[in-house]
Amino acid sequence: MGFALVAVPALVMVLGPADGVSFANCAAGVVCVLGLSRGWRQVRLRAMVPLVIAAACTAPLGAWFSSVLPEPVLLVVMGGLVTVTAALLMSGLRVRALKGLAGALTAGAAGGFMNTAAGLGGPPVSLYAVNANWTIREFVPNALFYGTLVNIFSLITRGVPPLAGDEWLVAAAGLLLGAGLGALLAGRIPDRAARLMVLSLAVAGGIVTATKGLLAA
């Protein structure tokens, strides 16, 4: 989720809204698969079924939404979504409606739509997990499982971005480098500081993206 919040605004600025989101879906899917390879035994499949089914239903709607909006409007929407979701996560908001089966369906549907439209499927599931009182050990593998499938749904409905071979290689190298640096720093940066840094970067990126859209309108 931190990857998407920080990377989506930058990728949208570099590649444009359509290819930026599609590439974010590719990269986030890879990150989720790599993380899930170590924790797949902890996935609660029964709890994840309504989340995944709801996401599969709304992913095509997100692809349609992003295809019909003019680019400046899409930049404003994406920037706004990043900023608002990061702010909600900072606040630790609890929503009573996001509990039980109805909460799972709502969070899954919102995540599927937001992931395909703007590359941001994680925050709704995070809010659901908070309101369902999941521990961090429960949340991480299940969020990775959800992220893997939702990014697959997004790529099926949006398509893979048409990048050149050398661009894919550079992207792969960047992911590996970032993963290596993250592993080195994980034990040295307090959780609260890391969380604040990621969400602050997300807010800044969201504001810049939305501002670019407003200036281009």
MARGU-639218 format. One record per residue (C-alpha): x negated, y, z negated; residue in one letter. Coordinates in steps of 0.5 Angstrom, whole numbers. Layout:
REM residues N
<rec px="X" py="Y" pz="Z" aa="a"/>
...
END
This chain:
REM residues 217
<rec px="0" py="0" pz="0" aa="m"/>
<rec px="-6" py="5" pz="-2" aa="g"/>
<rec px="-9" py="3" pz="5" aa="f"/>
<rec px="-2" py="5" pz="9" aa="a"/>
<rec px="-1" py="11" pz="5" aa="l"/>
<rec px="-8" py="14" pz="6" aa="v"/>
<rec px="-9" py="11" pz="13" aa="a"/>
<rec px="-3" py="13" pz="17" aa="v"/>
<rec px="-3" py="20" pz="17" aa="p"/>
<rec px="-11" py="20" pz="19" aa="a"/>
<rec px="-9" py="15" pz="25" aa="l"/>
<rec px="-3" py="19" pz="27" aa="v"/>
<rec px="-7" py="25" pz="27" aa="m"/>
<rec px="-13" py="21" pz="32" aa="v"/>
<rec px="-8" py="16" pz="36" aa="l"/>
<rec px="-1" py="20" pz="36" aa="g"/>
<rec px="5" py="18" pz="32" aa="p"/>
<rec px="6" py="11" pz="37" aa="a"/>
<rec px="0" py="8" pz="37" aa="d"/>
<rec px="-3" py="11" pz="30" aa="g"/>
<rec px="3" py="7" pz="27" aa="v"/>
<rec px="2" py="1" pz="31" aa="s"/>
<rec px="-5" py="1" pz="29" aa="f"/>
<rec px="-4" py="2" pz="22" aa="a"/>
<rec px="1" py="-4" pz="22" aa="n"/>
<rec px="-4" py="-9" pz="25" aa="c"/>
<rec px="-10" py="-6" pz="20" aa="a"/>
<rec px="-5" py="-7" pz="14" aa="a"/>
<rec px="-3" py="-14" pz="17" aa="g"/>
<rec px="-10" py="-16" pz="17" aa="v"/>
<rec px="-11" py="-13" pz="10" aa="v"/>
<rec px="-5" py="-17" pz="7" aa="c"/>
<rec px="-7" py="-24" pz="10" aa="v"/>
<rec px="-14" py="-23" pz="7" aa="l"/>
<rec px="-12" py="-21" pz="0" aa="g"/>
<rec px="-6" py="-27" pz="1" aa="l"/>
<rec px="-11" py="-32" pz="2" aa="s"/>
<rec px="-14" py="-32" pz="-5" aa="r"/>
<rec px="-7" py="-31" pz="-8" aa="g"/>
<rec px="-2" py="-35" pz="-4" aa="w"/>
<rec px="0" py="-40" pz="-10" aa="r"/>
<rec px="3" py="-34" pz="-14" aa="q"/>
<rec px="8" py="-32" pz="-9" aa="v"/>
<rec px="15" py="-33" pz="-11" aa="r"/>
<rec px="18" py="-35" pz="-5" aa="l"/>
<rec px="26" py="-35" pz="-8" aa="r"/>
<rec px="25" py="-28" pz="-10" aa="a"/>
<rec px="22" py="-26" pz="-3" aa="m"/>
<rec px="27" py="-29" pz="1" aa="v"/>
<rec px="32" py="-23" pz="1" aa="p"/>
<rec px="27" py="-18" pz="1" aa="l"/>
<rec px="24" py="-21" pz="8" aa="v"/>
<rec px="31" py="-22" pz="11" aa="i"/>
<rec px="33" py="-15" pz="10" aa="a"/>
<rec px="26" py="-12" pz="13" aa="a"/>
<rec px="27" py="-17" pz="19" aa="a"/>
<rec px="34" py="-14" pz="20" aa="c"/>
<rec px="32" py="-6" pz="20" aa="t"/>
<rec px="25" py="-7" pz="23" aa="a"/>
<rec px="28" py="-6" pz="30" aa="p"/>
<rec px="32" py="0" pz="28" aa="l"/>
<rec px="25" py="3" pz="25" aa="g"/>
<rec px="22" py="2" pz="32" aa="a"/>
<rec px="28" py="5" pz="36" aa="w"/>
<rec px="28" py="11" pz="31" aa="f"/>
<rec px="21" py="12" pz="32" aa="s"/>
<rec px="22" py="12" pz="40" aa="s"/>
<rec px="27" py="17" pz="41" aa="v"/>
<rec px="25" py="23" pz="36" aa="l"/>
<rec px="20" py="28" pz="40" aa="p"/>
<rec px="13" py="27" pz="37" aa="e"/>
<rec px="13" py="34" pz="33" aa="p"/>
<rec px="19" py="32" pz="30" aa="v"/>
<rec px="16" py="25" pz="28" aa="l"/>
<rec px="10" py="28" pz="25" aa="l"/>
<rec px="14" py="32" pz="21" aa="v"/>
<rec px="18" py="26" pz="19" aa="v"/>
<rec px="12" py="21" pz="18" aa="m"/>
<rec px="8" py="27" pz="14" aa="g"/>
<rec px="15" py="28" pz="9" aa="g"/>
<rec px="15" py="20" pz="8" aa="l"/>
<rec px="8" py="20" pz="6" aa="v"/>
<rec px="9" py="26" pz="1" aa="t"/>
<rec px="15" py="24" pz="-2" aa="v"/>
<rec px="14" py="17" pz="-3" aa="t"/>
<rec px="7" py="18" pz="-6" aa="a"/>
<rec px="10" py="23" pz="-11" aa="a"/>
<rec px="15" py="18" pz="-13" aa="l"/>
<rec px="10" py="13" pz="-14" aa="l"/>
<rec px="6" py="18" pz="-18" aa="m"/>
<rec px="12" py="20" pz="-22" aa="s"/>
<rec px="13" py="12" pz="-24" aa="g"/>
<rec px="21" py="13" pz="-22" aa="l"/>
<rec px="26" py="8" pz="-24" aa="r"/>
<rec px="32" py="7" pz="-20" aa="v"/>
<rec px="37" py="2" pz="-24" aa="r"/>
<rec px="40" py="1" pz="-17" aa="a"/>
<rec px="34" py="-3" pz="-15" aa="l"/>
<rec px="35" py="-9" pz="-19" aa="k"/>
<rec px="38" py="-16" pz="-18" aa="g"/>
<rec px="40" py="-18" pz="-11" aa="l"/>
<rec px="43" py="-12" pz="-9" aa="a"/>
<rec px="36" py="-8" pz="-11" aa="g"/>
<rec px="32" py="-13" pz="-7" aa="a"/>
<rec px="36" py="-13" pz="0" aa="l"/>
<rec px="36" py="-5" pz="-1" aa="t"/>
<rec px="28" py="-5" pz="-2" aa="a"/>
<rec px="27" py="-10" pz="3" aa="g"/>
<rec px="31" py="-6" pz="8" aa="a"/>
<rec px="28" py="1" pz="7" aa="a"/>
<rec px="21" py="-3" pz="7" aa="g"/>
<rec px="23" py="-6" pz="14" aa="g"/>
<rec px="25" py="1" pz="17" aa="f"/>
<rec px="20" py="5" pz="14" aa="m"/>
<rec px="14" py="0" pz="16" aa="n"/>
<rec px="16" py="0" pz="23" aa="t"/>
<rec px="18" py="7" pz="24" aa="a"/>
<rec px="12" py="10" pz="20" aa="a"/>
<rec px="8" py="5" pz="17" aa="g"/>
<rec px="10" py="5" pz="10" aa="l"/>
<rec px="13" py="-1" pz="8" aa="g"/>
<rec px="10" py="-2" pz="1" aa="g"/>
<rec px="13" py="4" pz="-3" aa="p"/>
<rec px="20" py="1" pz="-3" aa="p"/>
<rec px="18" py="-6" pz="-5" aa="v"/>
<rec px="13" py="-2" pz="-11" aa="s"/>
<rec px="19" py="1" pz="-14" aa="l"/>
<rec px="23" py="-5" pz="-14" aa="y"/>
<rec px="18" py="-9" pz="-17" aa="a"/>
<rec px="17" py="-3" pz="-23" aa="v"/>
<rec px="25" py="-4" pz="-24" aa="n"/>
<rec px="25" py="-11" pz="-24" aa="a"/>
<rec px="19" py="-11" pz="-29" aa="n"/>
<rec px="14" py="-15" pz="-25" aa="w"/>
<rec px="7" py="-15" pz="-28" aa="t"/>
<rec px="1" py="-13" pz="-24" aa="i"/>
<rec px="-1" py="-20" pz="-23" aa="r"/>
<rec px="6" py="-22" pz="-20" aa="e"/>
<rec px="7" py="-16" pz="-16" aa="f"/>
<rec px="0" py="-17" pz="-12" aa="v"/>
<rec px="1" py="-23" pz="-9" aa="p"/>
<rec px="8" py="-22" pz="-7" aa="n"/>
<rec px="7" py="-15" pz="-4" aa="a"/>
<rec px="2" py="-18" pz="0" aa="l"/>
<rec px="6" py="-24" pz="3" aa="f"/>
<rec px="12" py="-19" pz="4" aa="y"/>
<rec px="7" py="-14" pz="7" aa="g"/>
<rec px="4" py="-20" pz="12" aa="t"/>
<rec px="11" py="-21" pz="15" aa="l"/>
<rec px="14" py="-14" pz="15" aa="v"/>
<rec px="7" py="-12" pz="19" aa="n"/>
<rec px="9" py="-18" pz="24" aa="i"/>
<rec px="16" py="-16" pz="25" aa="f"/>
<rec px="13" py="-9" pz="26" aa="s"/>
<rec px="9" py="-11" pz="31" aa="l"/>
<rec px="14" py="-15" pz="35" aa="i"/>
<rec px="19" py="-10" pz="35" aa="t"/>
<rec px="13" py="-4" pz="37" aa="r"/>
<rec px="8" py="-8" pz="41" aa="g"/>
<rec px="0" py="-8" pz="40" aa="v"/>
<rec px="-3" py="-1" pz="41" aa="p"/>
<rec px="-7" py="-1" pz="48" aa="p"/>
<rec px="-14" py="0" pz="45" aa="l"/>
<rec px="-20" py="-1" pz="49" aa="a"/>
<rec px="-25" py="-7" pz="46" aa="g"/>
<rec px="-30" py="-2" pz="43" aa="d"/>
<rec px="-24" py="1" pz="39" aa="e"/>
<rec px="-22" py="-5" pz="36" aa="w"/>
<rec px="-29" py="-7" pz="34" aa="l"/>
<rec px="-30" py="0" pz="31" aa="v"/>
<rec px="-24" py="-1" pz="27" aa="a"/>
<rec px="-26" py="-8" pz="25" aa="a"/>
<rec px="-32" py="-6" pz="23" aa="a"/>
<rec px="-29" py="0" pz="19" aa="g"/>
<rec px="-24" py="-5" pz="15" aa="l"/>
<rec px="-30" py="-9" pz="13" aa="l"/>
<rec px="-34" py="-4" pz="11" aa="l"/>
<rec px="-28" py="-1" pz="7" aa="g"/>
<rec px="-27" py="-8" pz="4" aa="a"/>
<rec px="-34" py="-8" pz="2" aa="g"/>
<rec px="-35" py="-2" pz="-1" aa="l"/>
<rec px="-28" py="-3" pz="-5" aa="g"/>
<rec px="-31" py="-9" pz="-8" aa="a"/>
<rec px="-37" py="-6" pz="-10" aa="l"/>
<rec px="-33" py="0" pz="-13" aa="l"/>
<rec px="-27" py="-4" pz="-16" aa="a"/>
<rec px="-30" py="-5" pz="-23" aa="g"/>
<rec px="-33" py="2" pz="-24" aa="r"/>
<rec px="-27" py="6" pz="-23" aa="i"/>
<rec px="-22" py="6" pz="-28" aa="p"/>
<rec px="-15" py="4" pz="-25" aa="d"/>
<rec px="-12" py="11" pz="-27" aa="r"/>
<rec px="-17" py="15" pz="-23" aa="a"/>
<rec px="-17" py="10" pz="-17" aa="a"/>
<rec px="-9" py="11" pz="-17" aa="r"/>
<rec px="-9" py="18" pz="-18" aa="l"/>
<rec px="-15" py="19" pz="-12" aa="m"/>
<rec px="-11" py="14" pz="-7" aa="v"/>
<rec px="-4" py="18" pz="-8" aa="l"/>
<rec px="-7" py="25" pz="-8" aa="s"/>
<rec px="-11" py="23" pz="-1" aa="l"/>
<rec px="-4" py="21" pz="1" aa="a"/>
<rec px="0" py="27" pz="-1" aa="v"/>
<rec px="-6" py="31" pz="2" aa="a"/>
<rec px="-5" py="27" pz="9" aa="g"/>
<rec px="2" py="27" pz="9" aa="g"/>
<rec px="2" py="35" pz="8" aa="i"/>
<rec px="-3" py="36" pz="14" aa="v"/>
<rec px="1" py="31" pz="18" aa="t"/>
<rec px="8" py="35" pz="17" aa="a"/>
<rec px="4" py="41" pz="18" aa="t"/>
<rec px="1" py="39" pz="25" aa="k"/>
<rec px="8" py="37" pz="27" aa="g"/>
<rec px="11" py="44" pz="25" aa="l"/>
<rec px="6" py="48" pz="28" aa="l"/>
<rec px="7" py="44" pz="35" aa="a"/>
<rec px="15" py="44" pz="35" aa="a"/>
END
